Amino acid sequence: MPYYTYESLVNEGLRFEFQQSIHDDPLTCHPESGEPIKKIIVAGAAIRIPGLRRSTVVNKLSPAATACGCASNAALA
């Protein structure tokens, strides 16, 4: 299930994240405090999987670095 970001209507700038189903209606109040909130869209949303990190190392001299394999030809020149 995805995480959605909500912002407080009382304390501007205070944000919360809640895990909800795509089919659930947006929350209108904080489940614990009852404070009015609104759903906001933030850049950089990601899937959160504990322990999984993504990193990529590119070897520009590898023929696989380019579709035509010309990187390996440049290394020979």
PQR file with spaces between the fields and no chain letter, atoms N, CA, C, O and H, PARSE charges and radii, in Angstrom:
ATOM       1  N    MET     1       0.843   -1.185    0.000 -0.4000 1.5000
ATOM       2  CA   MET     1       0.000    0.000    0.000 -0.0000 2.0000
ATOM       3  C    MET     1       0.884    1.243    0.000  0.5500 1.7000
ATOM       4  O    MET     1       1.921    1.276    0.663 -0.5500 1.4000
ATOM       5  N    PRO     2       0.475    2.251   -0.738 -0.5600 1.5000
ATOM       6  CA   PRO     2       1.276    3.482   -0.821  0.2800 2.0000
ATOM       7  C    PRO     2       1.108    4.367    0.418  0.5500 1.7000
ATOM       8  O    PRO     2       0.141    4.257    1.172 -0.5500 1.4000
ATOM       9  N    TYR     3       2.093    5.246    0.587 -0.4000 1.5000
ATOM      10  CA   TYR     3       2.045    6.261    1.640 -0.0000 2.0000
ATOM      11  C    TYR     3       1.557    7.560    1.019  0.5500 1.7000
ATOM      12  O    TYR     3       1.954    7.912   -0.092 -0.5500 1.4000
ATOM      13  H    TYR     3       2.878    5.336   -0.026  0.4000 1.0000
ATOM      14  N    TYR     4       0.696    8.272    1.736 -0.4000 1.5000
ATOM      15  CA   TYR     4       0.201    9.566    1.283 -0.0000 2.0000
ATOM      16  C    TYR     4       0.577   10.624    2.307  0.5500 1.7000
ATOM      17  O    TYR     4       0.600   10.361    3.509 -0.5500 1.4000
ATOM      18  H    TYR     4       0.373    7.987    2.639  0.4000 1.0000
ATOM      19  N    THR     5       0.871   11.819    1.820 -0.4000 1.5000
ATOM      20  CA   THR     5       1.284   12.921    2.687 -0.0000 2.0000
ATOM      21  C    THR     5       0.105   13.859    2.909  0.5500 1.7000
ATOM      22  O    THR     5      -0.605   14.232    1.976 -0.5500 1.4000
ATOM      23  H    THR     5       0.853   12.033    0.843  0.4000 1.0000
ATOM      24  N    TYR     6      -0.080   14.227    4.165 -0.4000 1.5000
ATOM      25  CA   TYR     6      -1.138   15.152    4.554 -0.0000 2.0000
ATOM      26  C    TYR     6      -0.509   16.312    5.300  0.5500 1.7000
ATOM      27  O    TYR     6       0.546   16.170    5.920 -0.5500 1.4000
ATOM      28  H    TYR     6       0.497   13.924    4.924  0.4000 1.0000
ATOM      29  N    GLU     7      -1.167   17.466    5.235 -0.4000 1.5000
ATOM      30  CA   GLU     7      -0.687   18.660    5.928 -0.0000 2.0000
ATOM      31  C    GLU     7      -1.779   19.169    6.854  0.5500 1.7000
ATOM      32  O    GLU     7      -2.963   19.144    6.517 -0.5500 1.4000
ATOM      33  H    GLU     7      -2.023   17.581    4.732  0.4000 1.0000
ATOM      34  N    SER     8      -1.363   19.631    8.023 -0.4000 1.5000
ATOM      35  CA   SER     8      -2.292   20.175    9.009 -0.0000 2.0000
ATOM      36  C    SER     8      -2.872   21.492    8.509  0.5500 1.7000
ATOM      37  O    SER     8      -2.155   22.310    7.934 -0.5500 1.4000
ATOM      38  H    SER     8      -0.402   19.652    8.297  0.4000 1.0000
ATOM      39  N    LEU     9      -4.156   21.696    8.726 -0.4000 1.5000
ATOM      40  CA   LEU     9      -4.790   22.971    8.393 -0.0000 2.0000
ATOM      41  C    LEU     9      -4.673   23.954    9.553  0.5500 1.7000
ATOM      42  O    LEU     9      -4.842   25.159    9.363 -0.5500 1.4000
ATOM      43  H    LEU     9      -4.738   21.031    9.193  0.4000 1.0000
ATOM      44  N    VAL    10      -4.385   23.449   10.757 -0.4000 1.5000
ATOM      45  CA   VAL    10      -4.248   24.288   11.942 -0.0000 2.0000
ATOM      46  C    VAL    10      -2.803   24.762   12.093  0.5500 1.7000
ATOM      47  O    VAL    10      -2.555   25.955   12.271 -0.5500 1.4000
ATOM      48  H    VAL    10      -4.248   22.471   10.911  0.4000 1.0000
ATOM      49  N    ASN    11      -1.861   23.842   12.022 -0.4000 1.5000
ATOM      50  CA   ASN    11      -0.430   24.144   12.154 -0.0000 2.0000
ATOM      51  C    ASN    11       0.208   24.045   10.773  0.5500 1.7000
ATOM      52  O    ASN    11       0.671   22.974   10.378 -0.5500 1.4000
ATOM      53  H    ASN    11      -2.062   22.874   11.878  0.4000 1.0000
ATOM      54  N    GLU    12       0.234   25.143   10.044 -0.4000 1.5000
ATOM      55  CA   GLU    12       0.740   25.135    8.676 -0.0000 2.0000
ATOM      56  C    GLU    12       2.188   24.648    8.628  0.5500 1.7000
ATOM      57  O    GLU    12       3.020   25.073    9.430 -0.5500 1.4000
ATOM      58  H    GLU    12      -0.142   26.013   10.365  0.4000 1.0000
ATOM      59  N    GLY    13       2.477   23.767    7.697 -0.4000 1.5000
ATOM      60  CA   GLY    13       3.817   23.218    7.547 -0.0000 2.0000
ATOM      61  C    GLY    13       4.007   21.885    8.253  0.5500 1.7000
ATOM      62  O    GLY    13       4.976   21.178    7.979 -0.5500 1.4000
ATOM      63  H    GLY    13       1.801   23.422    7.046  0.4000 1.0000
ATOM      64  N    LEU    14       3.101   21.531    9.155 -0.4000 1.5000
ATOM      65  CA   LEU    14       3.187   20.252    9.858 -0.0000 2.0000
ATOM      66  C    LEU    14       2.612   19.172    8.950  0.5500 1.7000
ATOM      67  O    LEU    14       1.447   19.234    8.558 -0.5500 1.4000
ATOM      68  H    LEU    14       2.314   22.106    9.378  0.4000 1.0000
ATOM      69  N    ARG    15       3.446   18.174    8.617 -0.4000 1.5000
ATOM      70  CA   ARG    15       3.032   17.139    7.669 -0.0000 2.0000
ATOM      71  C    ARG    15       3.051   15.763    8.315  0.5500 1.7000
ATOM      72  O    ARG    15       3.806   15.497    9.251 -0.5500 1.4000
ATOM      73  H    ARG    15       4.392   18.124    8.936  0.4000 1.0000
ATOM      74  N    PHE    16       2.194   14.898    7.783 -0.4000 1.5000
ATOM      75  CA   PHE    16       2.064   13.530    8.261 -0.0000 2.0000
ATOM      76  C    PHE    16       2.041   12.603    7.056  0.5500 1.7000
ATOM      77  O    PHE    16       1.628   13.003    5.967 -0.5500 1.4000
ATOM      78  H    PHE    16       1.581   15.114    7.023  0.4000 1.0000
ATOM      79  N    GLU    17       2.485   11.365    7.248 -0.4000 1.5000
ATOM      80  CA   GLU    17       2.381   10.350    6.208 -0.0000 2.0000
ATOM      81  C    GLU    17       1.548    9.200    6.746  0.5500 1.7000
ATOM      82  O    GLU    17       1.752    8.737    7.869 -0.5500 1.4000
ATOM      83  H    GLU    17       2.821   11.040    8.132  0.4000 1.0000
ATOM      84  N    PHE    18       0.605    8.745    5.925 -0.4000 1.5000
ATOM      85  CA   PHE    18      -0.243    7.628    6.305 -0.0000 2.0000
ATOM      86  C    PHE    18      -0.241    6.604    5.186  0.5500 1.7000
ATOM      87  O    PHE    18      -0.239    6.951    4.005 -0.5500 1.4000
ATOM      88  H    PHE    18       0.440    9.121    5.013  0.4000 1.0000
ATOM      89  N    GLN    19      -0.241    5.340    5.572 -0.4000 1.5000
ATOM      90  CA   GLN    19      -0.324    4.266    4.599 -0.0000 2.0000
ATOM      91  C    GLN    19      -1.801    3.969    4.379  0.5500 1.7000
ATOM      92  O    GLN    19      -2.538    3.674    5.320 -0.5500 1.4000
ATOM      93  H    GLN    19      -0.243    5.058    6.532  0.4000 1.0000
ATOM      94  N    GLN    20      -2.221    4.053    3.111 -0.4000 1.5000
ATOM      95  CA   GLN    20      -3.623    3.840    2.778 -0.0000 2.0000
ATOM      96  C    GLN    20      -3.734    3.067    1.476  0.5500 1.7000
ATOM      97  O    GLN    20      -2.808    3.047    0.665 -0.5500 1.4000
ATOM      98  H    GLN    20      -1.622    4.293    2.347  0.4000 1.0000
ATOM      99  N    SER    21      -4.864    2.442    1.293 -0.4000 1.5000
ATOM     100  CA   SER    21      -5.167    1.799    0.021 -0.0000 2.0000
ATOM     101  C    SER    21      -5.466    2.875   -1.019  0.5500 1.7000
ATOM     102  O    SER    21      -5.924    3.966   -0.679 -0.5500 1.4000
ATOM     103  H    SER    21      -5.616    2.458    1.952  0.4000 1.0000
ATOM     104  N    ILE    22      -5.208    2.567   -2.265 -0.4000 1.5000
ATOM     105  CA   ILE    22      -5.518    3.496   -3.357 -0.0000 2.0000
ATOM     106  C    ILE    22      -7.016    3.789   -3.401  0.5500 1.7000
ATOM     107  O    ILE    22      -7.435    4.862   -3.834 -0.5500 1.4000
ATOM     108  H    ILE    22      -4.836    1.681   -2.542  0.4000 1.0000
ATOM     109  N    HIS    23      -7.813    2.832   -2.952 -0.4000 1.5000
ATOM     110  CA   HIS    23      -9.266    2.963   -3.039 -0.0000 2.0000
ATOM     111  C    HIS    23      -9.880    3.715   -1.861  0.5500 1.7000
ATOM     112  O    HIS    23     -11.066    4.043   -1.900 -0.5500 1.4000
ATOM     113  H    HIS    23      -7.474    1.960   -2.600  0.4000 1.0000
ATOM     114  N    ASP    24      -9.100    3.997   -0.813 -0.4000 1.5000
ATOM     115  CA   ASP    24      -9.614    4.730    0.350 -0.0000 2.0000
ATOM     116  C    ASP    24      -9.815    6.203    0.011  0.5500 1.7000
ATOM     117  O    ASP    24      -9.059    6.779   -0.772 -0.5500 1.4000
ATOM     118  H    ASP    24      -8.137    3.730   -0.781  0.4000 1.0000
ATOM     119  N    ASP    25     -10.836    6.803    0.606 -0.4000 1.5000
ATOM     120  CA   ASP    25     -11.047    8.245    0.457 -0.0000 2.0000
ATOM     121  C    ASP    25      -9.955    8.986    1.233  0.5500 1.7000
ATOM     122  O    ASP    25      -9.462    8.481    2.242 -0.5500 1.4000
ATOM     123  H    ASP    25     -11.450    6.336    1.242  0.4000 1.0000
ATOM     124  N    PRO    26      -9.572   10.189    0.763 -0.5600 1.5000
ATOM     125  CA   PRO    26      -8.570   10.976    1.501  0.2800 2.0000
ATOM     126  C    PRO    26      -9.068   11.305    2.907  0.5500 1.7000
ATOM     127  O    PRO    26     -10.259   11.532    3.120 -0.5500 1.4000
ATOM     128  N    LEU    27      -8.139   11.326    3.859 -0.4000 1.5000
ATOM     129  CA   LEU    27      -8.493   11.678    5.231 -0.0000 2.0000
ATOM     130  C    LEU    27      -8.805   13.168    5.311  0.5500 1.7000
ATOM     131  O    LEU    27      -8.234   13.965    4.567 -0.5500 1.4000
ATOM     132  H    LEU    27      -7.171   11.141    3.685  0.4000 1.0000
ATOM     133  N    THR    28      -9.706   13.541    6.208 -0.4000 1.5000
ATOM     134  CA   THR    28     -10.029   14.952    6.430 -0.0000 2.0000
ATOM     135  C    THR    28      -9.611   15.407    7.825  0.5500 1.7000
ATOM     136  O    THR    28      -9.524   16.605    8.092 -0.5500 1.4000
ATOM     137  H    THR    28     -10.170   12.893    6.813  0.4000 1.0000
ATOM     138  N    CYS    29      -9.349   14.434    8.726 -0.4000 1.5000
ATOM     139  CA   CYS    29      -8.860   14.770   10.060 -0.0000 2.0000
ATOM     140  C    CYS    29      -7.856   13.710   10.503  0.5500 1.7000
ATOM     141  O    CYS    29      -7.935   12.554   10.088 -0.5500 1.4000
ATOM     142  H    CYS    29      -9.420   13.461    8.510  0.4000 1.0000
ATOM     143  N    HIS    30      -6.914   14.118   11.348 -0.4000 1.5000
ATOM     144  CA   HIS    30      -5.875   13.221   11.852 -0.0000 2.0000
ATOM     145  C    HIS    30      -6.543   12.123   12.675  0.5500 1.7000
ATOM     146  O    HIS    30      -7.360   12.423   13.546 -0.5500 1.4000
ATOM     147  H    HIS    30      -6.850   15.057   11.685  0.4000 1.0000
ATOM     148  N    PRO    31      -6.212   10.851   12.417 -0.5600 1.5000
ATOM     149  CA   PRO    31      -6.873    9.749   13.120  0.2800 2.0000
ATOM     150  C    PRO    31      -6.697    9.768   14.639  0.5500 1.7000
ATOM     151  O    PRO    31      -7.572    9.284   15.357 -0.5500 1.4000
ATOM     152  N    GLU    32      -5.596   10.312   15.143 -0.4000 1.5000
ATOM     153  CA   GLU    32      -5.353   10.311   16.588 -0.0000 2.0000
ATOM     154  C    GLU    32      -5.794   11.598   17.267  0.5500 1.7000
ATOM     155  O    GLU    32      -6.417   11.555   18.328 -0.5500 1.4000
ATOM     156  H    GLU    32      -4.885   10.705   14.559  0.4000 1.0000
ATOM     157  N    SER    33      -5.478   12.754   16.665 -0.4000 1.5000
ATOM     158  CA   SER    33      -5.761   14.031   17.326 -0.0000 2.0000
ATOM     159  C    SER    33      -7.089   14.653   16.893  0.5500 1.7000
ATOM     160  O    SER    33      -7.629   15.501   17.604 -0.5500 1.4000
ATOM     161  H    SER    33      -4.972   12.789   15.803  0.4000 1.0000
ATOM     162  N    GLY    34      -7.620   14.247   15.744 -0.4000 1.5000
ATOM     163  CA   GLY    34      -8.848   14.838   15.239 -0.0000 2.0000
ATOM     164  C    GLY    34      -8.638   16.172   14.548  0.5500 1.7000
ATOM     165  O    GLY    34      -9.598   16.807   14.110 -0.5500 1.4000
ATOM     166  H    GLY    34      -7.181   13.558   15.166  0.4000 1.0000
ATOM     167  N    GLU    35      -7.380   16.603   14.448 -0.4000 1.5000
ATOM     168  CA   GLU    35      -7.021   17.874   13.813 -0.0000 2.0000
ATOM     169  C    GLU    35      -7.341   17.819   12.312  0.5500 1.7000
ATOM     170  O    GLU    35      -7.059   16.809   11.667 -0.5500 1.4000
ATOM     171  H    GLU    35      -6.600   16.088   14.804  0.4000 1.0000
ATOM     172  N    PRO    36      -7.926   18.888   11.744 -0.5600 1.5000
ATOM     173  CA   PRO    36      -8.228   18.876   10.309  0.2800 2.0000
ATOM     174  C    PRO    36      -6.946   18.853    9.470  0.5500 1.7000
ATOM     175  O    PRO    36      -6.000   19.593    9.741 -0.5500 1.4000
ATOM     176  N    ILE    37      -6.930   17.992    8.449 -0.4000 1.5000
ATOM     177  CA   ILE    37      -5.775   17.852    7.564 -0.0000 2.0000
ATOM     178  C    ILE    37      -6.246   17.798    6.118  0.5500 1.7000
ATOM     179  O    ILE    37      -7.421   17.559    5.839 -0.5500 1.4000
ATOM     180  H    ILE    37      -7.698   17.391    8.228  0.4000 1.0000
ATOM     181  N    LYS    38      -5.300   18.027    5.195 -0.4000 1.5000
ATOM     182  CA   LYS    38      -5.619   17.902    3.771 -0.0000 2.0000
ATOM     183  C    LYS    38      -4.509   17.105    3.097  0.5500 1.7000
ATOM     184  O    LYS    38      -3.347   17.168    3.498 -0.5500 1.4000
ATOM     185  H    LYS    38      -4.346   18.221    5.421  0.4000 1.0000
ATOM     186  N    LYS    39      -4.884   16.366    2.079 -0.4000 1.5000
ATOM     187  CA   LYS    39      -3.927   15.568    1.316 -0.0000 2.0000
ATOM     188  C    LYS    39      -3.162   16.491    0.387  0.5500 1.7000
ATOM     189  O    LYS    39      -3.758   17.334   -0.283 -0.5500 1.4000
ATOM     190  H    LYS    39      -5.828   16.315    1.753  0.4000 1.0000
ATOM     191  N    ILE    40      -1.836   16.337    0.341 -0.4000 1.5000
ATOM     192  CA   ILE    40      -1.019   17.165   -0.541 -0.0000 2.0000
ATOM     193  C    ILE    40      -0.170   16.268   -1.432  0.5500 1.7000
ATOM     194  O    ILE    40       0.065   15.100   -1.121 -0.5500 1.4000
ATOM     195  H    ILE    40      -1.352   15.652    0.886  0.4000 1.0000
ATOM     196  N    ILE    41       0.278   16.829   -2.529 -0.4000 1.5000
ATOM     197  CA   ILE    41       1.149   16.112   -3.450 -0.0000 2.0000
ATOM     198  C    ILE    41       2.557   16.646   -3.261  0.5500 1.7000
ATOM     199  O    ILE    41       2.789   17.853   -3.329 -0.5500 1.4000
ATOM     200  H    ILE    41       0.087   17.777   -2.781  0.4000 1.0000
ATOM     201  N    VAL    42       3.495   15.739   -3.024 -0.4000 1.5000
ATOM     202  CA   VAL    42       4.891   16.127   -2.838 -0.0000 2.0000
ATOM     203  C    VAL    42       5.751   15.428   -3.882  0.5500 1.7000
ATOM     204  O    VAL    42       5.457   14.307   -4.299 -0.5500 1.4000
ATOM     205  H    VAL    42       3.306   14.758   -2.968  0.4000 1.0000
ATOM     206  N    ALA    43       6.801   16.095   -4.291 -0.4000 1.5000
ATOM     207  CA   ALA    43       7.716   15.516   -5.271 -0.0000 2.0000
ATOM     208  C    ALA    43       8.590   14.467   -4.612  0.5500 1.7000
ATOM     209  O    ALA    43       8.870   14.534   -3.416 -0.5500 1.4000
ATOM     210  H    ALA    43       7.040   17.005   -3.952  0.4000 1.0000
ATOM     211  N    GLY    44       9.007   13.516   -5.392 -0.4000 1.5000
ATOM     212  CA   GLY    44       9.959   12.527   -4.901 -0.0000 2.0000
ATOM     213  C    GLY    44       9.346   11.403   -4.098  0.5500 1.7000
ATOM     214  O    GLY    44      10.024   10.807   -3.262 -0.5500 1.4000
ATOM     215  H    GLY    44       8.779   13.462   -6.364  0.4000 1.0000
ATOM     216  N    ALA    45       8.092   11.101   -4.325 -0.4000 1.5000
ATOM     217  CA   ALA    45       7.488    9.978   -3.636 -0.0000 2.0000
ATOM     218  C    ALA    45       8.177    8.696   -4.063  0.5500 1.7000
ATOM     219  O    ALA    45       8.569    8.558   -5.222 -0.5500 1.4000
ATOM     220  H    ALA    45       7.541   11.585   -5.005  0.4000 1.0000
ATOM     221  N    ALA    46       8.328    7.765   -3.149 -0.4000 1.5000
ATOM     222  CA   ALA    46       9.043    6.533   -3.467 -0.0000 2.0000
ATOM     223  C    ALA    46       8.401    5.356   -2.754  0.5500 1.7000
ATOM     224  O    ALA    46       7.675    5.514   -1.772 -0.5500 1.4000
ATOM     225  H    ALA    46       8.010    7.876   -2.207  0.4000 1.0000
ATOM     226  N    ILE    47       8.683    4.193   -3.268 -0.4000 1.5000
ATOM     227  CA   ILE    47       8.250    2.973   -2.605 -0.0000 2.0000
ATOM     228  C    ILE    47       9.245    2.691   -1.492  0.5500 1.7000
ATOM     229  O    ILE    47      10.457    2.720   -1.708 -0.5500 1.4000
ATOM     230  H    ILE    47       9.272    4.065   -4.065  0.4000 1.0000
ATOM     231  N    ARG    48       8.738    2.423   -0.324 -0.4000 1.5000
ATOM     232  CA   ARG    48       9.606    2.194    0.827 -0.0000 2.0000
ATOM     233  C    ARG    48       9.676    0.699    1.127  0.5500 1.7000
ATOM     234  O    ARG    48       8.685    0.079    1.513 -0.5500 1.4000
ATOM     235  H    ARG    48       7.754    2.399   -0.148  0.4000 1.0000
ATOM     236  N    ILE    49      10.855    0.142    0.944 -0.4000 1.5000
ATOM     237  CA   ILE    49      11.078   -1.256    1.270 -0.0000 2.0000
ATOM     238  C    ILE    49      12.277   -1.300    2.210  0.5500 1.7000
ATOM     239  O    ILE    49      13.392   -0.981    1.798 -0.5500 1.4000
ATOM     240  H    ILE    49      11.660    0.645    0.631  0.4000 1.0000
ATOM     241  N    PRO    50      12.067   -1.691    3.465 -0.5600 1.5000
ATOM     242  CA   PRO    50      13.171   -1.703    4.423  0.2800 2.0000
ATOM     243  C    PRO    50      14.322   -2.584    3.932  0.5500 1.7000
ATOM     244  O    PRO    50      14.107   -3.700    3.460 -0.5500 1.4000
ATOM     245  N    GLY    51      15.531   -2.070    4.051 -0.4000 1.5000
ATOM     246  CA   GLY    51      16.711   -2.838    3.704 -0.0000 2.0000
ATOM     247  C    GLY    51      17.088   -2.835    2.238  0.5500 1.7000
ATOM     248  O    GLY    51      18.140   -3.363    1.878 -0.5500 1.4000
ATOM     249  H    GLY    51      15.705   -1.163    4.435  0.4000 1.0000
ATOM     250  N    LEU    52      16.262   -2.256    1.382 -0.4000 1.5000
ATOM     251  CA   LEU    52      16.556   -2.237   -0.050 -0.0000 2.0000
ATOM     252  C    LEU    52      17.085   -0.867   -0.433  0.5500 1.7000
ATOM     253  O    LEU    52      16.405    0.144   -0.254 -0.5500 1.4000
ATOM     254  H    LEU    52      15.407   -1.827    1.675  0.4000 1.0000
ATOM     255  N    ARG    53      18.293   -0.838   -0.956 -0.4000 1.5000
ATOM     256  CA   ARG    53      18.885    0.417   -1.411 -0.0000 2.0000
ATOM     257  C    ARG    53      19.265    0.252   -2.862  0.5500 1.7000
ATOM     258  O    ARG    53      19.670   -0.829   -3.288 -0.5500 1.4000
ATOM     259  H    ARG    53      18.845   -1.659   -1.101  0.4000 1.0000
ATOM     260  N    ARG    54      19.134    1.315   -3.616 -0.4000 1.5000
ATOM     261  CA   ARG    54      19.450    1.257   -5.035 -0.0000 2.0000
ATOM     262  C    ARG    54      20.669    2.121   -5.304  0.5500 1.7000
ATOM     263  O    ARG    54      20.699    3.300   -4.954 -0.5500 1.4000
ATOM     264  H    ARG    54      18.805    2.193   -3.270  0.4000 1.0000
ATOM     265  N    SER    55      21.658    1.532   -5.921 -0.4000 1.5000
ATOM     266  CA   SER    55      22.805    2.308   -6.349 -0.0000 2.0000
ATOM     267  C    SER    55      23.284    1.731   -7.673  0.5500 1.7000
ATOM     268  O    SER    55      23.184    0.527   -7.913 -0.5500 1.4000
ATOM     269  H    SER    55      21.634    0.574   -6.205  0.4000 1.0000
ATOM     270  N    THR    56      23.795    2.587   -8.511 -0.4000 1.5000
ATOM     271  CA   THR    56      24.256    2.169   -9.821 -0.0000 2.0000
ATOM     272  C    THR    56      25.651    2.715  -10.056  0.5500 1.7000
ATOM     273  O    THR    56      25.912    3.898   -9.838 -0.5500 1.4000
ATOM     274  H    THR    56      23.877    3.564   -8.316  0.4000 1.0000
ATOM     275  N    VAL    57      26.532    1.856  -10.498 -0.4000 1.5000
ATOM     276  CA   VAL    57      27.875    2.266  -10.869 -0.0000 2.0000
ATOM     277  C    VAL    57      28.001    2.021  -12.363  0.5500 1.7000
ATOM     278  O    VAL    57      27.761    0.909  -12.834 -0.5500 1.4000
ATOM     279  H    VAL    57      26.320    0.895  -10.676  0.4000 1.0000
ATOM     280  N    VAL    58      28.373    3.041  -13.104 -0.4000 1.5000
ATOM     281  CA   VAL    58      28.485    2.926  -14.550 -0.0000 2.0000
ATOM     282  C    VAL    58      29.955    2.918  -14.929  0.5500 1.7000
ATOM     283  O    VAL    58      30.709    3.824  -14.574 -0.5500 1.4000
ATOM     284  H    VAL    58      28.568    3.944  -12.722  0.4000 1.0000
ATOM     285  N    ASN    59      30.347    1.887  -15.651 -0.4000 1.5000
ATOM     286  CA   ASN    59      31.700    1.804  -16.178 -0.0000 2.0000
ATOM     287  C    ASN    59      31.627    2.248  -17.630  0.5500 1.7000
ATOM     288  O    ASN    59      31.196    1.480  -18.490 -0.5500 1.4000
ATOM     289  H    ASN    59      29.735    1.151  -15.939  0.4000 1.0000
ATOM     290  N    LYS    60      32.039    3.466  -17.910 -0.4000 1.5000
ATOM     291  CA   LYS    60      31.919    4.036  -19.254 -0.0000 2.0000
ATOM     292  C    LYS    60      32.770    3.292  -20.284  0.5500 1.7000
ATOM     293  O    LYS    60      32.520    3.411  -21.484 -0.5500 1.4000
ATOM     294  H    LYS    60      32.388    4.089  -17.211  0.4000 1.0000
ATOM     295  N    LEU    61      33.774    2.525  -19.836 -0.4000 1.5000
ATOM     296  CA   LEU    61      34.615    1.786  -20.771 -0.0000 2.0000
ATOM     297  C    LEU    61      34.017    0.432  -21.139  0.5500 1.7000
ATOM     298  O    LEU    61      34.518   -0.251  -22.032 -0.5500 1.4000
ATOM     299  H    LEU    61      33.977    2.429  -18.862  0.4000 1.0000
ATOM     300  N    SER    62      32.957    0.051  -20.455 -0.4000 1.5000
ATOM     301  CA   SER    62      32.323   -1.226  -20.733 -0.0000 2.0000
ATOM     302  C    SER    62      31.501   -1.138  -22.013  0.5500 1.7000
ATOM     303  O    SER    62      30.803   -0.144  -22.215 -0.5500 1.4000
ATOM     304  H    SER    62      32.551    0.606  -19.729  0.4000 1.0000
ATOM     305  N    PRO    63      31.561   -2.162  -22.902 -0.5600 1.5000
ATOM     306  CA   PRO    63      30.738   -2.151  -24.112  0.2800 2.0000
ATOM     307  C    PRO    63      29.250   -2.067  -23.792  0.5500 1.7000
ATOM     308  O    PRO    63      28.468   -1.579  -24.607 -0.5500 1.4000
ATOM     309  N    ALA    64      28.859   -2.533  -22.626 -0.4000 1.5000
ATOM     310  CA   ALA    64      27.451   -2.478  -22.248 -0.0000 2.0000
ATOM     311  C    ALA    64      27.004   -1.069  -21.891  0.5500 1.7000
ATOM     312  O    ALA    64      25.805   -0.823  -21.763 -0.5500 1.4000
ATOM     313  H    ALA    64      29.494   -2.930  -21.964  0.4000 1.0000
ATOM     314  N    ALA    65      27.942   -0.135  -21.726 -0.4000 1.5000
ATOM     315  CA   ALA    65      27.593    1.236  -21.354 -0.0000 2.0000
ATOM     316  C    ALA    65      26.895    1.961  -22.488  0.5500 1.7000
ATOM     317  O    ALA    65      26.139    2.901  -22.242 -0.5500 1.4000
ATOM     318  H    ALA    65      28.916   -0.335  -21.830  0.4000 1.0000
ATOM     319  N    THR    66      27.129    1.548  -23.718 -0.4000 1.5000
ATOM     320  CA   THR    66      26.447    2.140  -24.866 -0.0000 2.0000
ATOM     321  C    THR    66      25.870    1.030  -25.720  0.5500 1.7000
ATOM     322  O    THR    66      26.414   -0.073  -25.770 -0.5500 1.4000
ATOM     323  H    THR    66      27.743    0.784  -23.918  0.4000 1.0000
ATOM     324  N    ALA    67      24.783    1.320  -26.383 -0.4000 1.5000
ATOM     325  CA   ALA    67      24.121    0.309  -27.200 -0.0000 2.0000
ATOM     326  C    ALA    67      24.990   -0.150  -28.363  0.5500 1.7000
ATOM     327  O    ALA    67      24.936   -1.320  -28.743 -0.5500 1.4000
ATOM     328  H    ALA    67      24.342    2.216  -26.342  0.4000 1.0000
ATOM     329  N    CYS    68      25.785    0.742  -28.932 -0.4000 1.5000
ATOM     330  CA   CYS    68      26.583    0.388  -30.109 -0.0000 2.0000
ATOM     331  C    CYS    68      27.924   -0.219  -29.743  0.5500 1.7000
ATOM     332  O    CYS    68      28.610   -0.755  -30.613 -0.5500 1.4000
ATOM     333  H    CYS    68      25.828    1.692  -28.623  0.4000 1.0000
ATOM     334  N    GLY    69      28.317   -0.150  -28.476 -0.4000 1.5000
ATOM     335  CA   GLY    69      29.602   -0.690  -28.058 -0.0000 2.0000
ATOM     336  C    GLY    69      30.771    0.216  -28.385  0.5500 1.7000
ATOM     337  O    GLY    69      31.922   -0.205  -28.264 -0.5500 1.4000
ATOM     338  H    GLY    69      27.760    0.285  -27.769  0.4000 1.0000
ATOM     339  N    CYS    70      30.512    1.450  -28.797 -0.4000 1.5000
ATOM     340  CA   CYS    70      31.583    2.352  -29.202 -0.0000 2.0000
ATOM     341  C    CYS    70      32.445    2.808  -28.028  0.5500 1.7000
ATOM     342  O    CYS    70      33.543    3.322  -28.240 -0.5500 1.4000
ATOM     343  H    CYS    70      29.578    1.792  -28.895  0.4000 1.0000
ATOM     344  N    ALA    71      31.973    2.630  -26.800 -0.4000 1.5000
ATOM     345  CA   ALA    71      32.791    2.998  -25.644 -0.0000 2.0000
ATOM     346  C    ALA    71      34.054    2.156  -25.605  0.5500 1.7000
ATOM     347  O    ALA    71      35.119    2.650  -25.236 -0.5500 1.4000
ATOM     348  H    ALA    71      31.081    2.212  -26.628  0.4000 1.0000
ATOM     349  N    SER    72      33.943    0.879  -25.986 -0.4000 1.5000
ATOM     350  CA   SER    72      35.129    0.025  -25.979 -0.0000 2.0000
ATOM     351  C    SER    72      36.086    0.418  -27.095  0.5500 1.7000
ATOM     352  O    SER    72      37.299    0.285  -26.933 -0.5500 1.4000
ATOM     353  H    SER    72      33.077    0.478  -26.285  0.4000 1.0000
ATOM     354  N    ASN    73      35.568    0.905  -28.236 -0.4000 1.5000
ATOM     355  CA   ASN    73      36.424    1.356  -29.332 -0.0000 2.0000
ATOM     356  C    ASN    73      37.198    2.611  -28.937  0.5500 1.7000
ATOM     357  O    ASN    73      38.355    2.772  -29.323 -0.5500 1.4000
ATOM     358  H    ASN    73      34.582    1.013  -28.368  0.4000 1.0000
ATOM     359  N    ALA    74      36.573    3.488  -28.180 -0.4000 1.5000
ATOM     360  CA   ALA    74      37.231    4.721  -27.741 -0.0000 2.0000
ATOM     361  C    ALA    74      38.358    4.403  -26.771  0.5500 1.7000
ATOM     362  O    ALA    74      39.362    5.115  -26.734 -0.5500 1.4000
ATOM     363  H    ALA    74      35.632    3.357  -27.866  0.4000 1.0000
ATOM     364  N    ALA    75      38.206    3.339  -25.984 -0.4000 1.5000
ATOM     365  CA   ALA    75      39.236    2.960  -25.023 -0.0000 2.0000
ATOM     366  C    ALA    75      40.477    2.426  -25.731  0.5500 1.7000
ATOM     367  O    ALA    75      41.586    2.524  -25.206 -0.5500 1.4000
ATOM     368  H    ALA    75      37.391    2.761  -26.014  0.4000 1.0000
ATOM     369  N    LEU    76      40.289    1.859  -26.925 -0.4000 1.5000
ATOM     370  CA   LEU    76      41.419    1.298  -27.673 -0.0000 2.0000
ATOM     371  C    LEU    76      42.204    2.364  -28.419  0.5500 1.7000
ATOM     372  O    LEU    76      43.373    2.157  -28.746 -0.5500 1.4000
ATOM     373  H    LEU    76      39.388    1.779  -27.352  0.4000 1.0000
ATOM     374  N    ALA    77      41.580    3.495  -28.688 -0.4000 1.5000
ATOM     375  CA   ALA    77      42.226    4.547  -29.492 -0.0000 2.0000
ATOM     376  C    ALA    77      43.260    5.319  -28.727  0.5500 1.7000
ATOM     377  O    ALA    77      43.881    6.229  -29.275 -0.5500 1.4000
ATOM     378  H    ALA    77      40.631    3.664  -28.422  0.4000 1.0000
